[in-house]
Amino acid sequence: MLSGPLSILMGASGIAQDTLFSASSPYEYRFDLTTWGVIHLVVGVALVIAGLGVLTKQSWGRGAGATMAGISLITQFMFVPYYPAWAIPVMTLDLVIVFALTRFHVGTSGGH
């Protein structure tokens, strides 16, 4: 629920052709800003949906959350040349989310 809105904001900036983003050198994953905006918007919405699944303890929530955080991590990595001051902290956040959602939780019963 944190990484999703951040990706949505990044996507909105890209779609609006904001001057915030620019790649200074030739880059393998260079797309126009509208394409990057749509990518971040779609990933952000999927992250919010997965986050709602985690918060409401849906059976699919943890798996979807970890998968979407992993996809977000990859897209942020590919976006680093455009805006590293934003992409690197969001990558760190995504990594923490993947770690938190993939940890094994041992349930405790009421007894000893």
Phi and psi restraints in degrees (range 20) as a CNS / XPLOR table:
assign (resid 1 and name C) (resid 2 and name N)
       (resid 2 and name CA) (resid 2 and name C) 1.0 -102.0 20.0 2
assign (resid 2 and name N) (resid 2 and name CA)
       (resid 2 and name C) (resid 3 and name N) 1.0 -45.9 20.0 2
assign (resid 2 and name C) (resid 3 and name N)
       (resid 3 and name CA) (resid 3 and name C) 1.0 -67.7 20.0 2
assign (resid 3 and name N) (resid 3 and name CA)
       (resid 3 and name C) (resid 4 and name N) 1.0 -33.4 20.0 2
assign (resid 3 and name C) (resid 4 and name N)
       (resid 4 and name CA) (resid 4 and name C) 1.0 -60.6 20.0 2
assign (resid 4 and name N) (resid 4 and name CA)
       (resid 4 and name C) (resid 5 and name N) 1.0 -55.3 20.0 2
assign (resid 4 and name C) (resid 5 and name N)
       (resid 5 and name CA) (resid 5 and name C) 1.0 -60.9 20.0 2
assign (resid 5 and name N) (resid 5 and name CA)
       (resid 5 and name C) (resid 6 and name N) 1.0 -33.3 20.0 2
assign (resid 5 and name C) (resid 6 and name N)
       (resid 6 and name CA) (resid 6 and name C) 1.0 -64.0 20.0 2
assign (resid 6 and name N) (resid 6 and name CA)
       (resid 6 and name C) (resid 7 and name N) 1.0 -41.6 20.0 2
assign (resid 6 and name C) (resid 7 and name N)
       (resid 7 and name CA) (resid 7 and name C) 1.0 -67.1 20.0 2
assign (resid 7 and name N) (resid 7 and name CA)
       (resid 7 and name C) (resid 8 and name N) 1.0 -36.6 20.0 2
assign (resid 7 and name C) (resid 8 and name N)
       (resid 8 and name CA) (resid 8 and name C) 1.0 -63.4 20.0 2
assign (resid 8 and name N) (resid 8 and name CA)
       (resid 8 and name C) (resid 9 and name N) 1.0 -43.2 20.0 2
assign (resid 8 and name C) (resid 9 and name N)
       (resid 9 and name CA) (resid 9 and name C) 1.0 -62.9 20.0 2
assign (resid 9 and name N) (resid 9 and name CA)
       (resid 9 and name C) (resid 10 and name N) 1.0 -41.0 20.0 2
assign (resid 9 and name C) (resid 10 and name N)
       (resid 10 and name CA) (resid 10 and name C) 1.0 -64.6 20.0 2
assign (resid 10 and name N) (resid 10 and name CA)
       (resid 10 and name C) (resid 11 and name N) 1.0 -40.4 20.0 2
assign (resid 10 and name C) (resid 11 and name N)
       (resid 11 and name CA) (resid 11 and name C) 1.0 -64.1 20.0 2
assign (resid 11 and name N) (resid 11 and name CA)
       (resid 11 and name C) (resid 12 and name N) 1.0 -41.5 20.0 2
assign (resid 11 and name C) (resid 12 and name N)
       (resid 12 and name CA) (resid 12 and name C) 1.0 -63.0 20.0 2
assign (resid 12 and name N) (resid 12 and name CA)
       (resid 12 and name C) (resid 13 and name N) 1.0 -39.1 20.0 2
assign (resid 12 and name C) (resid 13 and name N)
       (resid 13 and name CA) (resid 13 and name C) 1.0 -64.5 20.0 2
assign (resid 13 and name N) (resid 13 and name CA)
       (resid 13 and name C) (resid 14 and name N) 1.0 -40.6 20.0 2
assign (resid 13 and name C) (resid 14 and name N)
       (resid 14 and name CA) (resid 14 and name C) 1.0 -67.3 20.0 2
assign (resid 14 and name N) (resid 14 and name CA)
       (resid 14 and name C) (resid 15 and name N) 1.0 -42.3 20.0 2
assign (resid 14 and name C) (resid 15 and name N)
       (resid 15 and name CA) (resid 15 and name C) 1.0 -66.5 20.0 2
assign (resid 15 and name N) (resid 15 and name CA)
       (resid 15 and name C) (resid 16 and name N) 1.0 -34.1 20.0 2
assign (resid 15 and name C) (resid 16 and name N)
       (resid 16 and name CA) (resid 16 and name C) 1.0 -77.4 20.0 2
assign (resid 16 and name N) (resid 16 and name CA)
       (resid 16 and name C) (resid 17 and name N) 1.0 2.3 20.0 2
assign (resid 16 and name C) (resid 17 and name N)
       (resid 17 and name CA) (resid 17 and name C) 1.0 58.7 20.0 2
assign (resid 17 and name N) (resid 17 and name CA)
       (resid 17 and name C) (resid 18 and name N) 1.0 39.0 20.0 2
assign (resid 17 and name C) (resid 18 and name N)
       (resid 18 and name CA) (resid 18 and name C) 1.0 -61.0 20.0 2
assign (resid 18 and name N) (resid 18 and name CA)
       (resid 18 and name C) (resid 19 and name N) 1.0 148.0 20.0 2
assign (resid 18 and name C) (resid 19 and name N)
       (resid 19 and name CA) (resid 19 and name C) 1.0 -83.9 20.0 2
assign (resid 19 and name N) (resid 19 and name CA)
       (resid 19 and name C) (resid 20 and name N) 1.0 7.7 20.0 2
assign (resid 19 and name C) (resid 20 and name N)
       (resid 20 and name CA) (resid 20 and name C) 1.0 -67.3 20.0 2
assign (resid 20 and name N) (resid 20 and name CA)
       (resid 20 and name C) (resid 21 and name N) 1.0 -33.7 20.0 2
assign (resid 20 and name C) (resid 21 and name N)
       (resid 21 and name CA) (resid 21 and name C) 1.0 -103.9 20.0 2
assign (resid 21 and name N) (resid 21 and name CA)
       (resid 21 and name C) (resid 22 and name N) 1.0 139.0 20.0 2
assign (resid 21 and name C) (resid 22 and name N)
       (resid 22 and name CA) (resid 22 and name C) 1.0 -164.2 20.0 2
assign (resid 22 and name N) (resid 22 and name CA)
       (resid 22 and name C) (resid 23 and name N) 1.0 138.3 20.0 2
assign (resid 22 and name C) (resid 23 and name N)
       (resid 23 and name CA) (resid 23 and name C) 1.0 -98.7 20.0 2
assign (resid 23 and name N) (resid 23 and name CA)
       (resid 23 and name C) (resid 24 and name N) 1.0 124.7 20.0 2
assign (resid 23 and name C) (resid 24 and name N)
       (resid 24 and name CA) (resid 24 and name C) 1.0 -83.0 20.0 2
assign (resid 24 and name N) (resid 24 and name CA)
       (resid 24 and name C) (resid 25 and name N) 1.0 -20.9 20.0 2
assign (resid 24 and name C) (resid 25 and name N)
       (resid 25 and name CA) (resid 25 and name C) 1.0 -130.9 20.0 2
assign (resid 25 and name N) (resid 25 and name CA)
       (resid 25 and name C) (resid 26 and name N) 1.0 165.5 20.0 2
assign (resid 25 and name C) (resid 26 and name N)
       (resid 26 and name CA) (resid 26 and name C) 1.0 -57.8 20.0 2
assign (resid 26 and name N) (resid 26 and name CA)
       (resid 26 and name C) (resid 27 and name N) 1.0 137.4 20.0 2
assign (resid 26 and name C) (resid 27 and name N)
       (resid 27 and name CA) (resid 27 and name C) 1.0 -140.0 20.0 2
assign (resid 27 and name N) (resid 27 and name CA)
       (resid 27 and name C) (resid 28 and name N) 1.0 135.4 20.0 2
assign (resid 27 and name C) (resid 28 and name N)
       (resid 28 and name CA) (resid 28 and name C) 1.0 -58.7 20.0 2
assign (resid 28 and name N) (resid 28 and name CA)
       (resid 28 and name C) (resid 29 and name N) 1.0 -39.4 20.0 2
assign (resid 28 and name C) (resid 29 and name N)
       (resid 29 and name CA) (resid 29 and name C) 1.0 -100.1 20.0 2
assign (resid 29 and name N) (resid 29 and name CA)
       (resid 29 and name C) (resid 30 and name N) 1.0 34.6 20.0 2
assign (resid 29 and name C) (resid 30 and name N)
       (resid 30 and name CA) (resid 30 and name C) 1.0 -77.8 20.0 2
assign (resid 30 and name N) (resid 30 and name CA)
       (resid 30 and name C) (resid 31 and name N) 1.0 114.5 20.0 2
assign (resid 30 and name C) (resid 31 and name N)
       (resid 31 and name CA) (resid 31 and name C) 1.0 -118.2 20.0 2
assign (resid 31 and name N) (resid 31 and name CA)
       (resid 31 and name C) (resid 32 and name N) 1.0 165.3 20.0 2
assign (resid 31 and name C) (resid 32 and name N)
       (resid 32 and name CA) (resid 32 and name C) 1.0 -71.3 20.0 2
assign (resid 32 and name N) (resid 32 and name CA)
       (resid 32 and name C) (resid 33 and name N) 1.0 162.8 20.0 2
assign (resid 32 and name C) (resid 33 and name N)
       (resid 33 and name CA) (resid 33 and name C) 1.0 -64.5 20.0 2
assign (resid 33 and name N) (resid 33 and name CA)
       (resid 33 and name C) (resid 34 and name N) 1.0 -30.6 20.0 2
assign (resid 33 and name C) (resid 34 and name N)
       (resid 34 and name CA) (resid 34 and name C) 1.0 -64.9 20.0 2
assign (resid 34 and name N) (resid 34 and name CA)
       (resid 34 and name C) (resid 35 and name N) 1.0 -41.6 20.0 2
assign (resid 34 and name C) (resid 35 and name N)
       (resid 35 and name CA) (resid 35 and name C) 1.0 -63.1 20.0 2
assign (resid 35 and name N) (resid 35 and name CA)
       (resid 35 and name C) (resid 36 and name N) 1.0 -46.3 20.0 2
assign (resid 35 and name C) (resid 36 and name N)
       (resid 36 and name CA) (resid 36 and name C) 1.0 -62.4 20.0 2
assign (resid 36 and name N) (resid 36 and name CA)
       (resid 36 and name C) (resid 37 and name N) 1.0 -37.5 20.0 2
assign (resid 36 and name C) (resid 37 and name N)
       (resid 37 and name CA) (resid 37 and name C) 1.0 -61.3 20.0 2
assign (resid 37 and name N) (resid 37 and name CA)
       (resid 37 and name C) (resid 38 and name N) 1.0 -44.6 20.0 2
assign (resid 37 and name C) (resid 38 and name N)
       (resid 38 and name CA) (resid 38 and name C) 1.0 -65.6 20.0 2
assign (resid 38 and name N) (resid 38 and name CA)
       (resid 38 and name C) (resid 39 and name N) 1.0 -42.0 20.0 2
assign (resid 38 and name C) (resid 39 and name N)
       (resid 39 and name CA) (resid 39 and name C) 1.0 -58.6 20.0 2
assign (resid 39 and name N) (resid 39 and name CA)
       (resid 39 and name C) (resid 40 and name N) 1.0 -50.0 20.0 2
assign (resid 39 and name C) (resid 40 and name N)
       (resid 40 and name CA) (resid 40 and name C) 1.0 -66.0 20.0 2
assign (resid 40 and name N) (resid 40 and name CA)
       (resid 40 and name C) (resid 41 and name N) 1.0 -35.8 20.0 2
assign (resid 40 and name C) (resid 41 and name N)
       (resid 41 and name CA) (resid 41 and name C) 1.0 -64.7 20.0 2
assign (resid 41 and name N) (resid 41 and name CA)
       (resid 41 and name C) (resid 42 and name N) 1.0 -46.9 20.0 2
assign (resid 41 and name C) (resid 42 and name N)
       (resid 42 and name CA) (resid 42 and name C) 1.0 -63.6 20.0 2
assign (resid 42 and name N) (resid 42 and name CA)
       (resid 42 and name C) (resid 43 and name N) 1.0 -45.7 20.0 2
assign (resid 42 and name C) (resid 43 and name N)
       (resid 43 and name CA) (resid 43 and name C) 1.0 -63.2 20.0 2
assign (resid 43 and name N) (resid 43 and name CA)
       (resid 43 and name C) (resid 44 and name N) 1.0 -40.4 20.0 2
assign (resid 43 and name C) (resid 44 and name N)
       (resid 44 and name CA) (resid 44 and name C) 1.0 -62.8 20.0 2
assign (resid 44 and name N) (resid 44 and name CA)
       (resid 44 and name C) (resid 45 and name N) 1.0 -44.0 20.0 2
assign (resid 44 and name C) (resid 45 and name N)
       (resid 45 and name CA) (resid 45 and name C) 1.0 -64.5 20.0 2
assign (resid 45 and name N) (resid 45 and name CA)
       (resid 45 and name C) (resid 46 and name N) 1.0 -41.8 20.0 2
assign (resid 45 and name C) (resid 46 and name N)
       (resid 46 and name CA) (resid 46 and name C) 1.0 -64.1 20.0 2
assign (resid 46 and name N) (resid 46 and name CA)
       (resid 46 and name C) (resid 47 and name N) 1.0 -37.0 20.0 2
assign (resid 46 and name C) (resid 47 and name N)
       (resid 47 and name CA) (resid 47 and name C) 1.0 -64.8 20.0 2
assign (resid 47 and name N) (resid 47 and name CA)
       (resid 47 and name C) (resid 48 and name N) 1.0 -40.2 20.0 2
assign (resid 47 and name C) (resid 48 and name N)
       (resid 48 and name CA) (resid 48 and name C) 1.0 -64.6 20.0 2
assign (resid 48 and name N) (resid 48 and name CA)
       (resid 48 and name C) (resid 49 and name N) 1.0 -43.7 20.0 2
assign (resid 48 and name C) (resid 49 and name N)
       (resid 49 and name CA) (resid 49 and name C) 1.0 -62.0 20.0 2
assign (resid 49 and name N) (resid 49 and name CA)
       (resid 49 and name C) (resid 50 and name N) 1.0 -45.0 20.0 2
assign (resid 49 and name C) (resid 50 and name N)
       (resid 50 and name CA) (resid 50 and name C) 1.0 -64.0 20.0 2
assign (resid 50 and name N) (resid 50 and name CA)
       (resid 50 and name C) (resid 51 and name N) 1.0 -39.6 20.0 2
assign (resid 50 and name C) (resid 51 and name N)
       (resid 51 and name CA) (resid 51 and name C) 1.0 -62.6 20.0 2
assign (resid 51 and name N) (resid 51 and name CA)
       (resid 51 and name C) (resid 52 and name N) 1.0 -39.5 20.0 2
assign (resid 51 and name C) (resid 52 and name N)
       (resid 52 and name CA) (resid 52 and name C) 1.0 -64.0 20.0 2
assign (resid 52 and name N) (resid 52 and name CA)
       (resid 52 and name C) (resid 53 and name N) 1.0 -36.9 20.0 2
assign (resid 52 and name C) (resid 53 and name N)
       (resid 53 and name CA) (resid 53 and name C) 1.0 -63.5 20.0 2
assign (resid 53 and name N) (resid 53 and name CA)
       (resid 53 and name C) (resid 54 and name N) 1.0 -39.5 20.0 2
assign (resid 53 and name C) (resid 54 and name N)
       (resid 54 and name CA) (resid 54 and name C) 1.0 -66.8 20.0 2
assign (resid 54 and name N) (resid 54 and name CA)
       (resid 54 and name C) (resid 55 and name N) 1.0 -47.2 20.0 2
assign (resid 54 and name C) (resid 55 and name N)
       (resid 55 and name CA) (resid 55 and name C) 1.0 -64.5 20.0 2
assign (resid 55 and name N) (resid 55 and name CA)
       (resid 55 and name C) (resid 56 and name N) 1.0 -33.1 20.0 2
assign (resid 55 and name C) (resid 56 and name N)
       (resid 56 and name CA) (resid 56 and name C) 1.0 -92.1 20.0 2
assign (resid 56 and name N) (resid 56 and name CA)
       (resid 56 and name C) (resid 57 and name N) 1.0 7.8 20.0 2
assign (resid 56 and name C) (resid 57 and name N)
       (resid 57 and name CA) (resid 57 and name C) 1.0 57.5 20.0 2
assign (resid 57 and name N) (resid 57 and name CA)
       (resid 57 and name C) (resid 58 and name N) 1.0 40.8 20.0 2
assign (resid 57 and name C) (resid 58 and name N)
       (resid 58 and name CA) (resid 58 and name C) 1.0 -72.8 20.0 2
assign (resid 58 and name N) (resid 58 and name CA)
       (resid 58 and name C) (resid 59 and name N) 1.0 151.5 20.0 2
assign (resid 58 and name C) (resid 59 and name N)
       (resid 59 and name CA) (resid 59 and name C) 1.0 -63.2 20.0 2
assign (resid 59 and name N) (resid 59 and name CA)
       (resid 59 and name C) (resid 60 and name N) 1.0 -28.8 20.0 2
assign (resid 59 and name C) (resid 60 and name N)
       (resid 60 and name CA) (resid 60 and name C) 1.0 -91.3 20.0 2
assign (resid 60 and name N) (resid 60 and name CA)
       (resid 60 and name C) (resid 61 and name N) 1.0 -8.3 20.0 2
assign (resid 60 and name C) (resid 61 and name N)
       (resid 61 and name CA) (resid 61 and name C) 1.0 -61.4 20.0 2
assign (resid 61 and name N) (resid 61 and name CA)
       (resid 61 and name C) (resid 62 and name N) 1.0 -50.6 20.0 2
assign (resid 61 and name C) (resid 62 and name N)
       (resid 62 and name CA) (resid 62 and name C) 1.0 -64.3 20.0 2
assign (resid 62 and name N) (resid 62 and name CA)
       (resid 62 and name C) (resid 63 and name N) 1.0 -43.7 20.0 2
assign (resid 62 and name C) (resid 63 and name N)
       (resid 63 and name CA) (resid 63 and name C) 1.0 -65.1 20.0 2
assign (resid 63 and name N) (resid 63 and name CA)
       (resid 63 and name C) (resid 64 and name N) 1.0 -44.3 20.0 2
assign (resid 63 and name C) (resid 64 and name N)
       (resid 64 and name CA) (resid 64 and name C) 1.0 -65.6 20.0 2
assign (resid 64 and name N) (resid 64 and name CA)
       (resid 64 and name C) (resid 65 and name N) 1.0 -39.7 20.0 2
assign (resid 64 and name C) (resid 65 and name N)
       (resid 65 and name CA) (resid 65 and name C) 1.0 -63.7 20.0 2
assign (resid 65 and name N) (resid 65 and name CA)
       (resid 65 and name C) (resid 66 and name N) 1.0 -45.3 20.0 2
assign (resid 65 and name C) (resid 66 and name N)
       (resid 66 and name CA) (resid 66 and name C) 1.0 -65.8 20.0 2
assign (resid 66 and name N) (resid 66 and name CA)
       (resid 66 and name C) (resid 67 and name N) 1.0 -40.4 20.0 2
assign (resid 66 and name C) (resid 67 and name N)
       (resid 67 and name CA) (resid 67 and name C) 1.0 -65.1 20.0 2
assign (resid 67 and name N) (resid 67 and name CA)
       (resid 67 and name C) (resid 68 and name N) 1.0 -46.7 20.0 2
assign (resid 67 and name C) (resid 68 and name N)
       (resid 68 and name CA) (resid 68 and name C) 1.0 -68.4 20.0 2
assign (resid 68 and name N) (resid 68 and name CA)
       (resid 68 and name C) (resid 69 and name N) 1.0 -35.8 20.0 2
assign (resid 68 and name C) (resid 69 and name N)
       (resid 69 and name CA) (resid 69 and name C) 1.0 -65.3 20.0 2
assign (resid 69 and name N) (resid 69 and name CA)
       (resid 69 and name C) (resid 70 and name N) 1.0 -36.6 20.0 2
assign (resid 69 and name C) (resid 70 and name N)
       (resid 70 and name CA) (resid 70 and name C) 1.0 -64.9 20.0 2
assign (resid 70 and name N) (resid 70 and name CA)
       (resid 70 and name C) (resid 71 and name N) 1.0 -42.3 20.0 2
assign (resid 70 and name C) (resid 71 and name N)
       (resid 71 and name CA) (resid 71 and name C) 1.0 -65.2 20.0 2
assign (resid 71 and name N) (resid 71 and name CA)
       (resid 71 and name C) (resid 72 and name N) 1.0 -40.9 20.0 2
assign (resid 71 and name C) (resid 72 and name N)
       (resid 72 and name CA) (resid 72 and name C) 1.0 -62.3 20.0 2
assign (resid 72 and name N) (resid 72 and name CA)
       (resid 72 and name C) (resid 73 and name N) 1.0 -40.3 20.0 2
assign (resid 72 and name C) (resid 73 and name N)
       (resid 73 and name CA) (resid 73 and name C) 1.0 -58.9 20.0 2
assign (resid 73 and name N) (resid 73 and name CA)
       (resid 73 and name C) (resid 74 and name N) 1.0 -44.2 20.0 2
assign (resid 73 and name C) (resid 74 and name N)
       (resid 74 and name CA) (resid 74 and name C) 1.0 -66.4 20.0 2
assign (resid 74 and name N) (resid 74 and name CA)
       (resid 74 and name C) (resid 75 and name N) 1.0 -44.5 20.0 2
assign (resid 74 and name C) (resid 75 and name N)
       (resid 75 and name CA) (resid 75 and name C) 1.0 -67.2 20.0 2
assign (resid 75 and name N) (resid 75 and name CA)
       (resid 75 and name C) (resid 76 and name N) 1.0 -35.7 20.0 2
assign (resid 75 and name C) (resid 76 and name N)
       (resid 76 and name CA) (resid 76 and name C) 1.0 -66.1 20.0 2
assign (resid 76 and name N) (resid 76 and name CA)
       (resid 76 and name C) (resid 77 and name N) 1.0 -38.6 20.0 2
assign (resid 76 and name C) (resid 77 and name N)
       (resid 77 and name CA) (resid 77 and name C) 1.0 -60.8 20.0 2
assign (resid 77 and name N) (resid 77 and name CA)
       (resid 77 and name C) (resid 78 and name N) 1.0 -42.0 20.0 2
assign (resid 77 and name C) (resid 78 and name N)
       (resid 78 and name CA) (resid 78 and name C) 1.0 -70.9 20.0 2
assign (resid 78 and name N) (resid 78 and name CA)
       (resid 78 and name C) (resid 79 and name N) 1.0 -19.4 20.0 2
assign (resid 78 and name C) (resid 79 and name N)
       (resid 79 and name CA) (resid 79 and name C) 1.0 -93.5 20.0 2
assign (resid 79 and name N) (resid 79 and name CA)
       (resid 79 and name C) (resid 80 and name N) 1.0 -4.8 20.0 2
assign (resid 79 and name C) (resid 80 and name N)
       (resid 80 and name CA) (resid 80 and name C) 1.0 -51.8 20.0 2
assign (resid 80 and name N) (resid 80 and name CA)
       (resid 80 and name C) (resid 81 and name N) 1.0 -44.1 20.0 2
assign (resid 80 and name C) (resid 81 and name N)
       (resid 81 and name CA) (resid 81 and name C) 1.0 -62.9 20.0 2
assign (resid 81 and name N) (resid 81 and name CA)
       (resid 81 and name C) (resid 82 and name N) 1.0 -22.0 20.0 2
assign (resid 81 and name C) (resid 82 and name N)
       (resid 82 and name CA) (resid 82 and name C) 1.0 -80.1 20.0 2
assign (resid 82 and name N) (resid 82 and name CA)
       (resid 82 and name C) (resid 83 and name N) 1.0 -40.9 20.0 2
assign (resid 82 and name C) (resid 83 and name N)
       (resid 83 and name CA) (resid 83 and name C) 1.0 -158.7 20.0 2
assign (resid 83 and name N) (resid 83 and name CA)
       (resid 83 and name C) (resid 84 and name N) 1.0 78.3 20.0 2
assign (resid 83 and name C) (resid 84 and name N)
       (resid 84 and name CA) (resid 84 and name C) 1.0 -64.4 20.0 2
assign (resid 84 and name N) (resid 84 and name CA)
       (resid 84 and name C) (resid 85 and name N) 1.0 -30.5 20.0 2
assign (resid 84 and name C) (resid 85 and name N)
       (resid 85 and name CA) (resid 85 and name C) 1.0 -65.6 20.0 2
assign (resid 85 and name N) (resid 85 and name CA)
       (resid 85 and name C) (resid 86 and name N) 1.0 -19.8 20.0 2
assign (resid 85 and name C) (resid 86 and name N)
       (resid 86 and name CA) (resid 86 and name C) 1.0 -100.8 20.0 2
assign (resid 86 and name N) (resid 86 and name CA)
       (resid 86 and name C) (resid 87 and name N) 1.0 -44.3 20.0 2
assign (resid 86 and name C) (resid 87 and name N)
       (resid 87 and name CA) (resid 87 and name C) 1.0 -66.7 20.0 2
assign (resid 87 and name N) (resid 87 and name CA)
       (resid 87 and name C) (resid 88 and name N) 1.0 -39.8 20.0 2
assign (resid 87 and name C) (resid 88 and name N)
       (resid 88 and name CA) (resid 88 and name C) 1.0 -67.4 20.0 2
assign (resid 88 and name N) (resid 88 and name CA)
       (resid 88 and name C) (resid 89 and name N) 1.0 -45.8 20.0 2
assign (resid 88 and name C) (resid 89 and name N)
       (resid 89 and name CA) (resid 89 and name C) 1.0 -62.7 20.0 2
assign (resid 89 and name N) (resid 89 and name CA)
       (resid 89 and name C) (resid 90 and name N) 1.0 -37.2 20.0 2
assign (resid 89 and name C) (resid 90 and name N)
       (resid 90 and name CA) (resid 90 and name C) 1.0 -68.6 20.0 2
assign (resid 90 and name N) (resid 90 and name CA)
       (resid 90 and name C) (resid 91 and name N) 1.0 -35.7 20.0 2
assign (resid 90 and name C) (resid 91 and name N)
       (resid 91 and name CA) (resid 91 and name C) 1.0 -61.0 20.0 2
assign (resid 91 and name N) (resid 91 and name CA)
       (resid 91 and name C) (resid 92 and name N) 1.0 -42.6 20.0 2
assign (resid 91 and name C) (resid 92 and name N)
       (resid 92 and name CA) (resid 92 and name C) 1.0 -62.0 20.0 2
assign (resid 92 and name N) (resid 92 and name CA)
       (resid 92 and name C) (resid 93 and name N) 1.0 -44.7 20.0 2
assign (resid 92 and name C) (resid 93 and name N)
       (resid 93 and name CA) (resid 93 and name C) 1.0 -60.7 20.0 2
assign (resid 93 and name N) (resid 93 and name CA)
       (resid 93 and name C) (resid 94 and name N) 1.0 -44.0 20.0 2
assign (resid 93 and name C) (resid 94 and name N)
       (resid 94 and name CA) (resid 94 and name C) 1.0 -62.3 20.0 2
assign (resid 94 and name N) (resid 94 and name CA)
       (resid 94 and name C) (resid 95 and name N) 1.0 -39.8 20.0 2
assign (resid 94 and name C) (resid 95 and name N)
       (resid 95 and name CA) (resid 95 and name C) 1.0 -63.7 20.0 2
assign (resid 95 and name N) (resid 95 and name CA)
       (resid 95 and name C) (resid 96 and name N) 1.0 -41.3 20.0 2
assign (resid 95 and name C) (resid 96 and name N)
       (resid 96 and name CA) (resid 96 and name C) 1.0 -64.3 20.0 2
assign (resid 96 and name N) (resid 96 and name CA)
       (resid 96 and name C) (resid 97 and name N) 1.0 -39.1 20.0 2
assign (resid 96 and name C) (resid 97 and name N)
       (resid 97 and name CA) (resid 97 and name C) 1.0 -64.4 20.0 2
assign (resid 97 and name N) (resid 97 and name CA)
       (resid 97 and name C) (resid 98 and name N) 1.0 -45.9 20.0 2
assign (resid 97 and name C) (resid 98 and name N)
       (resid 98 and name CA) (resid 98 and name C) 1.0 -59.3 20.0 2
assign (resid 98 and name N) (resid 98 and name CA)
       (resid 98 and name C) (resid 99 and name N) 1.0 -44.9 20.0 2
assign (resid 98 and name C) (resid 99 and name N)
       (resid 99 and name CA) (resid 99 and name C) 1.0 -60.5 20.0 2
assign (resid 99 and name N) (resid 99 and name CA)
       (resid 99 and name C) (resid 100 and name N) 1.0 -46.9 20.0 2
assign (resid 99 and name C) (resid 100 and name N)
       (resid 100 and name CA) (resid 100 and name C) 1.0 -65.0 20.0 2
assign (resid 100 and name N) (resid 100 and name CA)
       (resid 100 and name C) (resid 101 and name N) 1.0 -38.5 20.0 2
assign (resid 100 and name C) (resid 101 and name N)
       (resid 101 and name CA) (resid 101 and name C) 1.0 -81.5 20.0 2
assign (resid 101 and name N) (resid 101 and name CA)
       (resid 101 and name C) (resid 102 and name N) 1.0 -17.2 20.0 2
assign (resid 101 and name C) (resid 102 and name N)
       (resid 102 and name CA) (resid 102 and name C) 1.0 -102.9 20.0 2
assign (resid 102 and name N) (resid 102 and name CA)
       (resid 102 and name C) (resid 103 and name N) 1.0 0.3 20.0 2
assign (resid 102 and name C) (resid 103 and name N)
       (resid 103 and name CA) (resid 103 and name C) 1.0 -67.8 20.0 2
assign (resid 103 and name N) (resid 103 and name CA)
       (resid 103 and name C) (resid 104 and name N) 1.0 145.1 20.0 2
assign (resid 103 and name C) (resid 104 and name N)
       (resid 104 and name CA) (resid 104 and name C) 1.0 -81.1 20.0 2
assign (resid 104 and name N) (resid 104 and name CA)
       (resid 104 and name C) (resid 105 and name N) 1.0 125.7 20.0 2
assign (resid 104 and name C) (resid 105 and name N)
       (resid 105 and name CA) (resid 105 and name C) 1.0 -106.1 20.0 2
assign (resid 105 and name N) (resid 105 and name CA)
       (resid 105 and name C) (resid 106 and name N) 1.0 123.8 20.0 2
assign (resid 105 and name C) (resid 106 and name N)
       (resid 106 and name CA) (resid 106 and name C) 1.0 -92.3 20.0 2
assign (resid 106 and name N) (resid 106 and name CA)
       (resid 106 and name C) (resid 107 and name N) 1.0 120.7 20.0 2
assign (resid 106 and name C) (resid 107 and name N)
       (resid 107 and name CA) (resid 107 and name C) 1.0 -76.2 20.0 2
assign (resid 107 and name N) (resid 107 and name CA)
       (resid 107 and name C) (resid 108 and name N) 1.0 147.9 20.0 2
assign (resid 107 and name C) (resid 108 and name N)
       (resid 108 and name CA) (resid 108 and name C) 1.0 -111.0 20.0 2
assign (resid 108 and name N) (resid 108 and name CA)
       (resid 108 and name C) (resid 109 and name N) 1.0 142.7 20.0 2
assign (resid 108 and name C) (resid 109 and name N)
       (resid 109 and name CA) (resid 109 and name C) 1.0 -96.5 20.0 2
assign (resid 109 and name N) (resid 109 and name CA)
       (resid 109 and name C) (resid 110 and name N) 1.0 173.9 20.0 2
assign (resid 109 and name C) (resid 110 and name N)
       (resid 110 and name CA) (resid 110 and name C) 1.0 -68.4 20.0 2
assign (resid 110 and name N) (resid 110 and name CA)
       (resid 110 and name C) (resid 111 and name N) 1.0 -20.1 20.0 2
assign (resid 110 and name C) (resid 111 and name N)
       (resid 111 and name CA) (resid 111 and name C) 1.0 -87.7 20.0 2
assign (resid 111 and name N) (resid 111 and name CA)
       (resid 111 and name C) (resid 112 and name N) 1.0 -174.5 20.0 2
